[in-house]
Amino acid sequence: MFYVYVLRSLKDNKRYVGLTSDISRRFREHQNGSVKSTRHRRPFELIYYESYENKSEAMKR
């Protein structure tokens, strides 16, 4: 499964859209600052996600 997800920064209220095959791991990476593009906007809340059977479907979304 692949997931398209939306995070909302509790710091600046901006959203971030991402794609992953492991949503729990990826959310932890965003929260602990491992993702360079979002580390300055922590903390986050997961506000939405959708699941897809393959990566190409998720990328189209």
N, CA, C and O atoms as a GROMACS GRO file, in nm:
protein
  244
    1MET      N    1   0.083  -0.118   0.000
    1MET     CA    2   0.000   0.000   0.000
    1MET      C    3   0.088   0.125   0.000
    1MET      O    4   0.198   0.126   0.054
    2PHE      N    5   0.035   0.229  -0.061
    2PHE     CA    6   0.099   0.360  -0.061
    2PHE      C    7  -0.002   0.462  -0.011
    2PHE      O    8  -0.122   0.448  -0.031
    3TYR      N    9   0.049   0.563   0.053
    3TYR     CA   10  -0.036   0.663   0.116
    3TYR      C   11   0.001   0.803   0.071
    3TYR      O   12   0.118   0.840   0.065
    4VAL      N   13  -0.101   0.881   0.040
    4VAL     CA   14  -0.086   1.025   0.020
    4VAL      C   15  -0.138   1.086   0.149
    4VAL      O   16  -0.248   1.054   0.194
    5TYR      N   17  -0.060   1.174   0.210
    5TYR     CA   18  -0.097   1.227   0.340
    5TYR      C   19  -0.081   1.378   0.345
    5TYR      O   20  -0.004   1.437   0.269
    6VAL      N   21  -0.154   1.438   0.437
    6VAL     CA   22  -0.146   1.583   0.456
    6VAL      C   23  -0.116   1.609   0.603
    6VAL      O   24  -0.188   1.561   0.691
    7LEU      N   25  -0.011   1.684   0.629
    7LEU     CA   26   0.024   1.726   0.764
    7LEU      C   27  -0.007   1.874   0.778
    7LEU      O   28   0.000   1.950   0.681
    8ARG      N   29  -0.040   1.914   0.899
    8ARG     CA   30  -0.056   2.057   0.928
    8ARG      C   31   0.043   2.092   1.037
    8ARG      O   32   0.048   2.028   1.142
    9SER      N   33   0.121   2.195   1.010
    9SER     CA   34   0.218   2.242   1.108
    9SER      C   35   0.146   2.316   1.220
    9SER      O   36   0.066   2.406   1.194
   10LEU      N   37   0.174   2.280   1.342
   10LEU     CA   38   0.117   2.350   1.457
   10LEU      C   39   0.194   2.479   1.485
   10LEU      O   40   0.151   2.562   1.565
   11LYS      N   41   0.307   2.495   1.420
   11LYS     CA   42   0.390   2.615   1.436
   11LYS      C   43   0.340   2.730   1.348
   11LYS      O   44   0.322   2.843   1.394
   12ASP      N   45   0.319   2.699   1.218
   12ASP     CA   46   0.281   2.806   1.124
   12ASP      C   47   0.149   2.781   1.052
   12ASP      O   48   0.107   2.860   0.966
   13ASN      N   49   0.083   2.671   1.086
   13ASN     CA   50  -0.049   2.636   1.032
   13ASN      C   51  -0.047   2.603   0.882
   13ASN      O   52  -0.153   2.595   0.821
   14LYS      N   53   0.069   2.584   0.823
   14LYS     CA   54   0.080   2.549   0.682
   14LYS      C   55   0.069   2.398   0.666
   14LYS      O   56   0.093   2.321   0.759
   15ARG      N   57   0.032   2.357   0.544
   15ARG     CA   58   0.016   2.215   0.516
   15ARG      C   59   0.132   2.161   0.434
   15ARG      O   60   0.200   2.234   0.362
   16TYR      N   61   0.153   2.032   0.448
   16TYR     CA   62   0.255   1.960   0.372
   16TYR      C   63   0.190   1.834   0.319
   16TYR      O   64   0.124   1.762   0.394
   17VAL      N   65   0.206   1.806   0.189
   17VAL     CA   66   0.151   1.686   0.127
   17VAL      C   67   0.266   1.594   0.092
   17VAL      O   68   0.365   1.636   0.032
   18GLY      N   69   0.253   1.466   0.129
   18GLY     CA   70   0.358   1.370   0.102
   18GLY      C   71   0.304   1.237   0.054
   18GLY      O   72   0.183   1.215   0.049
   19LEU      N   73   0.397   1.148   0.019
   19LEU     CA   74   0.368   1.015  -0.032
   19LEU      C   75   0.462   0.918   0.036
   19LEU      O   76   0.582   0.944   0.045
   20THR      N   77   0.409   0.805   0.084
   20THR     CA   78   0.493   0.708   0.153
   20THR      C   79   0.430   0.569   0.147
   20THR      O   80   0.312   0.554   0.117
   21SER      N   81   0.510   0.468   0.175
   21SER     CA   82   0.458   0.332   0.186
   21SER      C   83   0.441   0.292   0.333
   21SER      O   84   0.382   0.188   0.363
   22ASP      N   85   0.492   0.374   0.424
   22ASP     CA   86   0.481   0.346   0.568
   22ASP      C   87   0.446   0.477   0.639
   22ASP      O   88   0.535   0.553   0.676
   23ILE      N   89   0.319   0.500   0.657
   23ILE     CA   90   0.273   0.630   0.709
   23ILE      C   91   0.316   0.653   0.854
   23ILE      O   92   0.345   0.767   0.892
   24SER      N   93   0.320   0.549   0.936
   24SER     CA   94   0.361   0.566   1.076
   24SER      C   95   0.507   0.608   1.086
   24SER      O   96   0.542   0.700   1.160
   25ARG      N   97   0.592   0.538   1.010
   25ARG     CA   98   0.736   0.572   1.011
   25ARG      C   99   0.758   0.713   0.960
   25ARG      O  100   0.835   0.790   1.018
   26ARG      N  101   0.691   0.747   0.851
   26ARG     CA  102   0.711   0.878   0.789
   26ARG      C  103   0.665   0.991   0.881
   26ARG      O  104   0.730   1.095   0.889
   27PHE      N  105   0.553   0.970   0.949
   27PHE     CA  106   0.506   1.072   1.043
   27PHE      C  107   0.608   1.092   1.156
   27PHE      O  108   0.636   1.205   1.195
   28ARG      N  109   0.664   0.983   1.208
   28ARG     CA  110   0.768   0.994   1.311
   28ARG      C  111   0.888   1.071   1.259
   28ARG      O  112   0.946   1.153   1.331
   29GLU      N  113   0.926   1.046   1.133
   29GLU     CA  114   1.040   1.118   1.075
   29GLU      C  115   1.013   1.268   1.068
   29GLU      O  116   1.101   1.350   1.096
   30HIS      N  117   0.891   1.305   1.030
   30HIS     CA  118   0.856   1.447   1.028
   30HIS      C  119   0.860   1.505   1.170
   30HIS      O  120   0.912   1.615   1.190
   31GLN      N  121   0.807   1.433   1.266
   31GLN     CA  122   0.801   1.482   1.403
   31GLN      C  123   0.939   1.497   1.468
   31GLN      O  124   0.962   1.590   1.545
   32ASN      N  125   1.030   1.407   1.436
   32ASN     CA  126   1.161   1.414   1.503
   32ASN      C  127   1.265   1.496   1.427
   32ASN      O  128   1.380   1.505   1.470
   33GLY      N  129   1.226   1.558   1.314
   33GLY     CA  130   1.316   1.646   1.242
   33GLY      C  131   1.405   1.580   1.140
   33GLY      O  132   1.499   1.642   1.091
   34SER      N  133   1.378   1.455   1.105
   34SER     CA  134   1.459   1.383   1.007
   34SER      C  135   1.434   1.426   0.863
   34SER      O  136   1.514   1.395   0.774
   35VAL      N  137   1.324   1.498   0.838
   35VAL     CA  138   1.289   1.542   0.703
   35VAL      C  139   1.332   1.688   0.689
   35VAL      O  140   1.276   1.777   0.751
   36LYS      N  141   1.434   1.710   0.605
   36LYS     CA  142   1.495   1.842   0.592
   36LYS      C  143   1.393   1.951   0.556
   36LYS      O  144   1.399   2.062   0.609
   37SER      N  145   1.300   1.919   0.465
   37SER     CA  146   1.206   2.020   0.416
   37SER      C  147   1.102   2.063   0.519
   37SER      O  148   1.039   2.167   0.503
   38THR      N  149   1.084   1.985   0.625
   38THR     CA  150   0.982   2.020   0.724
   38THR      C  151   1.036   2.038   0.865
   38THR      O  152   0.959   2.071   0.956
   39ARG      N  153   1.164   2.019   0.887
   39ARG     CA  154   1.215   2.018   1.025
   39ARG      C  155   1.193   2.151   1.097
   39ARG      O  156   1.176   2.153   1.219
   40HIS      N  157   1.193   2.261   1.024
   40HIS     CA  158   1.176   2.393   1.086
   40HIS      C  159   1.029   2.426   1.115
   40HIS      O  160   1.000   2.531   1.172
   41ARG      N  161   0.937   2.338   1.076
   41ARG     CA  162   0.794   2.365   1.092
   41ARG      C  163   0.728   2.275   1.196
   41ARG      O  164   0.605   2.274   1.206
   42ARG      N  165   0.804   2.199   1.271
   42ARG     CA  166   0.750   2.105   1.371
   42ARG      C  167   0.686   2.180   1.487
   42ARG      O  168   0.722   2.294   1.513
   43PRO      N  169   0.593   2.118   1.555
   43PRO     CA  170   0.534   1.984   1.540
   43PRO      C  171   0.421   1.983   1.437
   43PRO      O  172   0.375   2.088   1.392
   44PHE      N  173   0.378   1.861   1.402
   44PHE     CA  174   0.274   1.842   1.303
   44PHE      C  175   0.159   1.759   1.358
   44PHE      O  176   0.172   1.689   1.458
   45GLU      N  177   0.046   1.772   1.290
   45GLU     CA  178  -0.063   1.677   1.311
   45GLU      C  179  -0.099   1.622   1.174
   45GLU      O  180  -0.097   1.693   1.073
   46LEU      N  181  -0.131   1.494   1.172
   46LEU     CA  182  -0.176   1.428   1.050
   46LEU      C  183  -0.324   1.461   1.035
   46LEU      O  184  -0.405   1.419   1.117
   47ILE      N  185  -0.358   1.534   0.930
   47ILE     CA  186  -0.498   1.575   0.916
   47ILE      C  187  -0.575   1.496   0.811
   47ILE      O  188  -0.698   1.501   0.809
   48TYR      N  189  -0.503   1.422   0.724
   48TYR     CA  190  -0.573   1.346   0.620
   48TYR      C  191  -0.478   1.248   0.556
   48TYR      O  192  -0.358   1.274   0.544
   49TYR      N  193  -0.531   1.133   0.514
   49TYR     CA  194  -0.454   1.042   0.429
   49TYR      C  195  -0.547   0.955   0.347
   49TYR      O  196  -0.661   0.930   0.385
   50GLU      N  197  -0.496   0.909   0.235
   50GLU     CA  198  -0.566   0.818   0.145
   50GLU      C  199  -0.471   0.703   0.115
   50GLU      O  200  -0.349   0.723   0.110
   51SER      N  201  -0.524   0.583   0.095
   51SER     CA  202  -0.440   0.468   0.062
   51SER      C  203  -0.466   0.422  -0.080
   51SER      O  204  -0.578   0.431  -0.132
   52TYR      N  205  -0.361   0.372  -0.142
   52TYR     CA  206  -0.365   0.324  -0.280
   52TYR      C  207  -0.289   0.192  -0.288
   52TYR      O  208  -0.196   0.167  -0.211
   53GLU      N  209  -0.330   0.108  -0.381
   53GLU     CA  210  -0.267  -0.022  -0.395
   53GLU      C  211  -0.129  -0.015  -0.459
   53GLU      O  212  -0.046  -0.103  -0.437
   54ASN      N  213  -0.104   0.088  -0.539
   54ASN     CA  214   0.028   0.098  -0.600
   54ASN      C  215   0.075   0.244  -0.603
   54ASN      O  216  -0.003   0.337  -0.589
   55LYS      N  217   0.205   0.258  -0.622
   55LYS     CA  218   0.266   0.390  -0.615
   55LYS      C  219   0.220   0.482  -0.728
   55LYS      O  220   0.204   0.602  -0.707
   56SER      N  221   0.200   0.428  -0.846
   56SER     CA  222   0.161   0.514  -0.958
   56SER      C  223   0.023   0.576  -0.935
   56SER      O  224   0.002   0.692  -0.971
   57GLU      N  225  -0.070   0.503  -0.875
   57GLU     CA  226  -0.201   0.560  -0.842
   57GLU      C  227  -0.186   0.672  -0.740
   57GLU      O  228  -0.248   0.777  -0.753
   58ALA      N  229  -0.105   0.649  -0.639
   58ALA     CA  230  -0.084   0.750  -0.535
   58ALA      C  231  -0.018   0.874  -0.593
   58ALA      O  232  -0.054   0.986  -0.555
   59MET      N  233   0.075   0.858  -0.683
   59MET     CA  234   0.143   0.973  -0.742
   59MET      C  235   0.051   1.054  -0.831
   59MET      O  236   0.067   1.176  -0.841
   60LYS      N  237  -0.045   0.990  -0.895
   60LYS     CA  238  -0.141   1.064  -0.977
   60LYS      C  239  -0.225   1.158  -0.892
   60LYS      O  240  -0.261   1.268  -0.934
   61ARG      N  241  -0.256   1.112  -0.771
   61ARG     CA  242  -0.338   1.193  -0.680
   61ARG      C  243  -0.263   1.318  -0.642
   61ARG      O  244  -0.315   1.400  -0.566
   0.00000   0.00000   0.00000
